[in-house]
Amino acid sequence: MAEPAADLNTVRTRRAAAGSVAAMDRRVAPAPRFMRRLAWACAGLVAIGLIIAGYLHFASSRIFAVGADHLVLSSVRSGNFYEYIPATATVAARTTAYLDAVEGGQVAEKLVDKGAHVERGQALVRLKNTNLELEVLGRQAQLMEQLDRLNSTILSFQQARLGHDRELIDARSQVQQLALRLKRYEALGPSGGVSMAQIDETRIDLDHYQQLQTTMKAAQTMDSQYQTRELAQLRDAIKATRENLSMAGETLNSLTVRAPIAGQLTAIDADLGAAKAAGQRIGQIDDANSYKAEAGIDEFYLGRVTPGEEASADIDGNTLRMQVSKVYPQVLERQFKVDLVFLDSIPQGLHQGQTLQVRIGIGGTRKSLVVGNGPFYEDTGGTWAFVLAPGATEAHRRTVQLGRRNPEQIEVIGGVATGDRVITSSYESLRAYDRIRLSGDISKDSTP
């Protein structure tokens, strides 16, 4: 009966102890289960994001490994960019004279062969035209006859003038004699030595000759004025007639074709007996001491090439300075032609018809960043390139801005800096990649 009482005491004791604990501390309720699940889910999402980012950066980045000796690397540097157009030019004579048959005829004699050096005025070909010779001789005879008539007219004018002068001299002499006679008669009249009738007759004769002298002077003045005009016209007619005679003689002389300049006879078509029409070309003479170069340029540059532009060509290891002297605006087969003159002394080995590789400058020279030209420009359109940073072993695809270019250099506007290197070889097999991992010696620019 005592044990149940002990158990009851034990229970009371435990309850008292529990009551004292509740009075001293506050019990914390355990966290709900969904909060623990949310924390684990967030941690999982962060881990998945890191995995995805790593995959996109590493797994999805397309990398191509290649030896540096299979590519062309060009360093970006600061330098003078010179824009020029490469062209093929042909050496030609700067001065060319053409030989044409002024008057038609038959080749009677060829005096010089092709390739010979001729002097100015030297006879080259003689033509024969019998009808023309007879016609010219007839014209010469007519002109000579006209010239004789003109000379006869002038002679008659001069004779008429002399006749007027003699008549005027006679009239003046008669007036002087009658004036003296009348003076003597008037002195003798009061003494009865001379009758009044003689004095009156002498006075009438003097008055007659004075009037005659006045009339003759007026007639002489009028004749002189008329003859002066007529003589001027006649002299002009004589001058024109003599010029016509000279032209008639030149017409005959034109049957002999002569060299208009000194030079080399580079072409002649004058076989003996061949008929040549008036104006037909029969030869060509080139000045062998003065050359120019003729180049064809793509029509794209028609508005950019102007006279005065500098040019150059390499001949036997030497750079020969040239200049654009003339631009022909006509476009044939998508090209226009320019003439280039030599600014330096012409080398001895330069010959007509020789081809030269010339560089024609456009736009001048300016300081800028430049990189070597290459096939990559056509593959990318100049909008992006694989760039190797200093000290790096991988080239990354990078957006770039490129400007003008020549066959050797490209002007860099943006996207790269001095010291970077650009893969300038073909991108045909590199288009699908984002990075190019290089192996081998990449310390300097390489060539394939």
Long-range contacts (C-beta under 8 A, 24 or more apart in sequence): 61-434, 61-435, 62-432, 62-433, 62-434, 62-435, 63-394, 63-433, 63-434, 63-435, 63-436, 63-437, 64-430, 64-433, 64-435, 64-436, 64-437, 65-436, 65-437, 65-438, 65-439, 66-436, 66-437, 66-438, 66-439, 67-438, 67-439, 67-440, 68-438, 68-439, 68-440, 68-441, 68-442, 68-446, 69-440, 69-441, 69-446, 69-447, 69-448, 70-448, 71-423, 71-425, 71-436, 71-438, 71-446, 71-448, 72-372, 72-374, 72-423, 72-424, 72-425, 72-445, 72-446, 72-447, 72-448, 73-388, 73-421, 73-422, 73-423, 73-424, 73-442, 73-445, 73-446, 74-371, 74-372, 74-374, 74-421, 74-422, 74-424, 74-445, 75-371, 75-419, 75-420, 75-421, 75-445, 76-369, 76-370, 76-371, 76-412, 76-416, 76-417, 76-418, 76-419, 76-420, 76-421, 76-422, 77-369, 77-370, 77-371, 77-418, 78-367, 78-368, 78-369, 78-370, 78-418, 79-367, 79-368, 79-369, 79-370, 79-409, 80-365, 80-366, 80-367, 81-365, 81-366, 81-367, 81-368, 81-370, 81-404, 81-406, 81-409, 81-411, 82-361, 82-365, 82-406, 82-409, 83-361, 83-362, 83-363, 83-364, 83-404, 83-405, 83-406, 83-411, 84-311, 84-359, 84-360, 84-361, 84-362, 84-406, 84-407, 85-297, 85-298, 85-301, 85-305, 85-359, 85-360, 85-362, 86-357, 86-358, 86-359, 86-406, 86-407, 87-295, 87-296, 87-297, 87-357, 87-358, 87-359, 87-360, 88-295, 88-296, 88-355, 88-356, 88-357, 88-358, 89-293, 89-294, 89-295, 89-313, 89-340, 89-355, 89-356, 89-357, 89-358, 90-293, 90-294, 90-295, 90-353, 90-354, 90-355, 90-356, 91-291, 91-292, 91-293, 91-350, 91-351, 91-352, 91-353, 91-354, 91-355, 91-356, 92-286, 92-291, 92-292, 92-293, 92-294, 92-352, 92-353, 93-263, 93-266, 93-286, 93-287, 93-288, 93-290, 93-291, 93-292, 93-352, 94-287, 94-290, 94-291, 94-292, 94-341, 95-261, 95-263, 95-286, 95-287, 95-290, 96-284, 96-285, 96-286, 96-287, 97-259, 97-260, 97-261, 97-263, 97-284, 97-285, 97-286, 98-281, 98-283, 98-284, 98-285, 99-124, 99-125, 99-257, 99-259, 99-260, 99-268, 99-281, 99-282, 99-283, 99-284, 99-285, 100-279, 100-280, 100-281, 100-282, 101-127, 101-257, 101-276, 101-277, 101-278, 101-279, 101-280, 101-281, 101-282, 102-254, 102-257, 102-278, 102-279, 103-127, 103-129, 103-132, 103-251, 103-254, 103-255, 103-278, 104-129, 104-132, 104-275, 104-276, 104-277, 104-278, 104-280, 105-129, 105-132, 105-255, 105-275, 105-276, 106-273, 106-274, 106-275, 106-276, 107-270, 107-271, 107-272, 107-273, 107-274, 107-275, 107-276, 108-272, 109-272, 110-268, 110-270, 110-271, 110-272, 112-265, 112-268, 113-265, 113-268, 114-265, 114-266, 114-267, 114-268, 115-264, 115-265, 115-266, 116-264, 116-265, 117-262, 117-263, 117-264, 117-265, 117-288, 118-259, 118-262, 118-263, 118-264, 118-265, 118-285, 119-259, 119-262, 120-259, 120-260, 120-261, 120-262, 121-258, 121-259, 122-258, 122-259, 123-256, 123-257, 123-258, 124-257, 124-258, 124-259, 124-265, 124-268, 124-270, 124-283, 125-256, 125-257, 125-268, 125-270, 125-282, 125-283, 126-255, 126-256, 126-257, 127-255, 127-256, 127-257, 127-276, 128-255, 129-255, 132-251, 132-252, 132-255, 133-252, 136-248, 136-249, 136-251, 136-252, 139-244, 139-248, 140-245, 140-248, 140-249, 143-241, 143-244, 143-245, 143-248, 144-245, 146-237, 146-241, 147-238, 147-241, 147-242, 147-245, 150-234, 150-237, 150-238, 150-241, 151-238, 153-230, 153-234, 154-231, 154-234, 154-235, 157-227, 157-230, 157-231, 160-223, 160-227, 161-223, 161-224, 161-227, 164-216, 164-219, 164-220, 164-223, 165-220, 167-216, 168-213, 168-216, 168-217, 168-220, 171-209, 171-212, 171-213, 171-216, 172-213, 174-209, 175-206, 175-209, 175-210, 175-213, 178-202, 178-205, 178-206, 178-209, 179-206, 182-206, 257-282, 257-283, 259-285, 260-285, 261-285, 261-287, 262-287, 263-287, 263-288, 263-289, 264-288, 266-352, 286-352, 288-352, 291-342, 291-346, 291-350, 291-352, 292-325, 292-339, 292-340, 292-341, 292-342, 293-322, 293-339, 293-340, 293-341, 293-342, 293-356, 293-358, 294-337, 294-338, 294-339, 294-340, 295-337, 295-338, 295-340, 295-358, 295-360, 296-335, 296-336, 296-337, 297-335, 297-336, 297-337, 297-338, 297-360, 298-334, 298-335, 299-331, 299-334, 299-335, 299-336, 301-362, 302-329, 302-331, 302-336, 304-362, 304-363, 305-338, 305-360, 305-362, 309-360, 309-361, 309-362, 310-361, 311-340, 311-358, 311-359, 311-360, 311-361, 312-358, 312-359, 313-356, 313-357, 313-358, 313-359, 314-357, 315-347, 315-349, 315-350, 315-356, 316-347, 316-349, 318-347, 320-344, 320-347, 322-358, 324-360, 363-404, 368-403, 368-411, 368-412, 369-411, 369-412, 369-413, 369-416, 369-417, 369-418, 370-409, 370-410, 370-411, 370-412, 371-409, 371-410, 371-412, 371-416, 371-422, 371-424, 372-408, 372-409, 372-410, 372-422, 372-424, 372-445, 373-405, 373-406, 373-407, 373-408, 373-409, 373-410, 373-424, 374-424, 374-425, 374-426, 375-424, 375-425, 375-426, 375-427, 376-422, 376-423, 376-424, 376-425, 376-426, 376-427, 377-402, 377-405, 377-410, 377-424, 379-426, 379-427, 379-428, 379-431, 380-427, 382-410, 385-415, 385-416, 385-422, 385-423, 385-424, 386-422, 386-423, 386-427, 386-430, 386-436, 387-415, 387-416, 387-420, 387-421, 387-422, 387-423, 388-420, 388-421, 388-422, 388-423, 388-438, 388-442, 389-420, 390-419, 390-420, 393-437, 393-438, 393-439, 393-442, 394-435, 394-436, 394-437, 394-438, 395-421, 395-423, 395-435, 395-436, 395-438, 396-434, 396-435, 397-433, 397-434, 397-435, 421-445
